[in-house]
Amino acid sequence: MLPQIKFFNFEVAPVLDLQVTPTSEDCIVEMLSCKFEGSDVMERQNEHFSAFMRNHIKWETVDARPYLAFDVKLNLALEIMMQALVDQLVPLLVQQLLQDYEDWVHLQTSHLLQ
Protein backbone atom coordinates (compact mmCIF):
# COMPACT_ATOMS: atom_id res chain seq x y z
CA MET A 1 0.00 0.00 0.00
CA LEU A 2 1.35 3.40 -0.96
CA PRO A 3 0.91 6.35 1.40
CA GLN A 4 -2.57 7.86 1.62
CA ILE A 5 -2.94 11.09 -0.33
CA LYS A 6 -5.56 13.83 -0.44
CA PHE A 7 -7.36 14.36 -3.74
CA PHE A 8 -9.70 17.37 -3.65
CA ASN A 9 -11.65 16.74 -0.40
CA PHE A 10 -11.14 12.97 -0.51
CA GLU A 11 -8.46 10.74 0.92
CA VAL A 12 -7.33 7.78 -1.10
CA ALA A 13 -4.83 4.98 -0.57
CA PRO A 14 -3.60 3.18 -3.69
CA VAL A 15 -3.13 -0.56 -3.20
CA LEU A 16 -0.75 -2.29 -5.60
CA ASP A 17 -0.10 -6.00 -5.85
CA LEU A 18 3.38 -6.45 -7.34
CA GLN A 19 5.36 -9.51 -8.32
CA VAL A 20 9.16 -9.30 -8.12
CA THR A 21 11.19 -11.79 -10.13
CA PRO A 22 14.98 -11.69 -9.79
CA THR A 23 16.94 -12.85 -12.84
CA SER A 24 20.65 -13.27 -13.44
CA GLU A 25 20.79 -9.83 -15.10
CA ASP A 26 18.14 -7.73 -13.38
CA CYS A 27 15.01 -7.70 -11.28
CA ILE A 28 11.59 -7.65 -12.98
CA VAL A 29 8.75 -5.89 -11.16
CA GLU A 30 5.26 -6.45 -12.57
CA MET A 31 2.00 -4.97 -11.36
CA LEU A 32 -0.61 -7.70 -10.87
CA SER A 33 -3.37 -5.34 -9.73
CA CYS A 34 -4.01 -1.76 -8.72
CA LYS A 35 -7.01 -0.33 -6.91
CA PHE A 36 -7.92 2.64 -4.77
CA GLU A 37 -9.22 2.40 -1.23
CA GLY A 38 -10.87 5.22 0.66
CA SER A 39 -14.23 6.89 0.38
CA ASP A 40 -17.05 5.30 -1.64
CA VAL A 41 -16.58 7.95 -4.32
CA MET A 42 -12.92 7.08 -4.76
CA GLU A 43 -13.48 3.32 -4.66
CA ARG A 44 -16.09 3.65 -7.44
CA GLN A 45 -13.33 5.12 -9.60
CA ASN A 46 -11.77 1.65 -9.74
CA GLU A 47 -14.39 0.89 -12.41
CA HIS A 48 -12.88 3.63 -14.61
CA PHE A 49 -9.23 2.79 -14.14
CA SER A 50 -6.89 0.05 -15.29
CA ALA A 51 -3.12 -0.14 -15.35
CA PHE A 52 -0.28 -2.37 -16.52
CA MET A 53 3.30 -1.93 -15.39
CA ARG A 54 6.50 -3.88 -16.00
CA ASN A 55 9.92 -2.68 -14.79
CA HIS A 56 13.43 -3.97 -15.27
CA ILE A 57 15.71 -2.74 -12.45
CA LYS A 58 19.40 -3.45 -11.99
CA TRP A 59 22.48 -2.07 -10.33
CA GLU A 60 24.99 -0.50 -12.71
CA THR A 61 28.46 0.84 -11.98
CA VAL A 62 30.02 3.78 -13.81
CA ASP A 63 33.39 5.08 -12.69
CA ALA A 64 33.16 2.91 -9.55
CA ARG A 65 29.88 4.61 -8.56
CA PRO A 66 26.85 2.32 -8.21
CA TYR A 67 23.41 3.46 -9.33
CA LEU A 68 20.06 1.92 -10.15
CA ALA A 69 19.12 1.67 -13.81
CA PHE A 70 15.52 0.95 -14.64
CA ASP A 71 13.32 0.62 -17.69
CA VAL A 72 9.65 1.23 -16.93
CA LYS A 73 6.68 0.33 -19.09
CA LEU A 74 3.45 1.80 -17.71
CA ASN A 75 0.11 1.71 -19.52
CA LEU A 76 -2.89 3.44 -18.01
CA ALA A 77 -6.54 3.63 -19.01
CA LEU A 78 -8.44 6.20 -17.01
CA GLU A 79 -11.00 8.97 -17.09
CA ILE A 80 -9.85 12.59 -17.05
CA MET A 81 -10.72 13.04 -13.36
CA MET A 82 -8.18 10.37 -12.46
CA GLN A 83 -5.23 12.06 -14.24
CA ALA A 84 -4.44 14.40 -11.33
CA LEU A 85 -4.45 11.45 -8.95
CA VAL A 86 -2.16 9.38 -11.17
CA ASP A 87 0.22 12.34 -11.55
CA GLN A 88 0.72 12.22 -7.78
CA LEU A 89 0.95 8.43 -7.56
CA VAL A 90 3.59 7.65 -10.19
CA PRO A 91 6.44 9.46 -8.37
CA LEU A 92 5.41 7.75 -5.10
CA LEU A 93 5.46 4.36 -6.82
CA VAL A 94 8.89 4.91 -8.35
CA GLN A 95 10.27 6.06 -5.00
CA GLN A 96 8.80 3.01 -3.23
CA LEU A 97 10.15 0.62 -5.89
CA LEU A 98 13.64 2.08 -5.56
CA GLN A 99 13.55 1.81 -1.77
CA ASP A 100 12.25 -1.77 -1.85
CA TYR A 101 14.87 -2.80 -4.40
CA GLU A 102 17.64 -1.19 -2.37
CA ASP A 103 16.41 -3.02 0.75
CA TRP A 104 16.34 -6.29 -1.20
CA VAL A 105 19.90 -5.78 -2.49
CA HIS A 106 21.17 -5.05 1.03
CA LEU A 107 19.43 -8.20 2.29
CA GLN A 108 21.02 -10.28 -0.47
CA THR A 109 24.44 -8.77 0.27
CA SER A 110 24.14 -9.45 3.99
CA HIS A 111 23.27 -13.12 3.28
CA LEU A 112 26.37 -13.44 1.09
CA LEU A 113 28.59 -12.02 3.83
CA GLN A 114 27.36 -14.50 6.43
KAJOTA-V170297 format. One record per backbone hydrogen bond with DSSP energy under -0.5 kcal/mol. NH is the residue of the N-H (numbers start at 0). CO is the residue of the C=O. E is the energy in kcal/mol with one decimal. If there is no record, write none. Layout:
# KAJOTA-V170297
nh:co:e
NH:CO:E
NH:CO:E
This chain:
# KAJOTA-V170297
nh:co:e
1:13:-2.1
4:11:-2.8
6:9:-3.4
9:6:-2.2
11:4:-2.7
12:36:-3.2
14:34:-3.3
15:13:-0.5
16:32:-2.5
17:15:-0.6
18:29:-2.9
20:18:-0.5
20:27:-3.1
21:19:-0.5
22:25:-3.3
26:56:-2.3
27:20:-2.8
28:26:-0.5
28:54:-2.2
29:18:-2.7
29:27:-0.5
30:52:-2.3
31:16:-3.6
31:29:-0.6
32:16:-1.3
34:14:-2.0
36:12:-2.3
38:10:-1.0
42:38:-2.6
43:39:-2.0
44:40:-0.6
44:41:-0.9
45:42:-1.4
46:43:-1.5
47:44:-1.9
48:45:-1.1
49:76:-2.2
51:74:-2.5
53:72:-2.3
54:28:-2.8
55:70:-2.0
56:26:-2.8
56:54:-0.5
57:68:-2.5
59:66:-3.1
61:64:-2.0
64:61:-1.5
65:63:-0.6
66:59:-2.2
68:57:-3.2
68:66:-0.5
70:55:-2.2
71:69:-0.5
72:53:-2.3
73:71:-0.5
74:51:-3.1
76:49:-2.8
78:47:-0.7
81:78:-1.5
82:78:-0.5
82:79:-1.5
83:79:-0.5
85:81:-2.5
86:82:-2.5
87:83:-1.0
87:84:-0.6
88:84:-1.7
89:85:-2.4
90:86:-0.5
91:87:-0.9
92:88:-2.6
93:89:-2.5
94:90:-2.3
95:91:-2.4
96:92:-2.8
97:93:-2.4
98:94:-2.2
99:95:-2.8
100:96:-2.6
101:97:-2.4
102:98:-2.5
103:99:-2.2
104:100:-2.6
105:101:-2.4
106:102:-2.1
107:103:-2.6
108:104:-2.6
109:105:-2.4
110:106:-1.8
111:107:-1.6
112:108:-1.6
113:109:-0.8
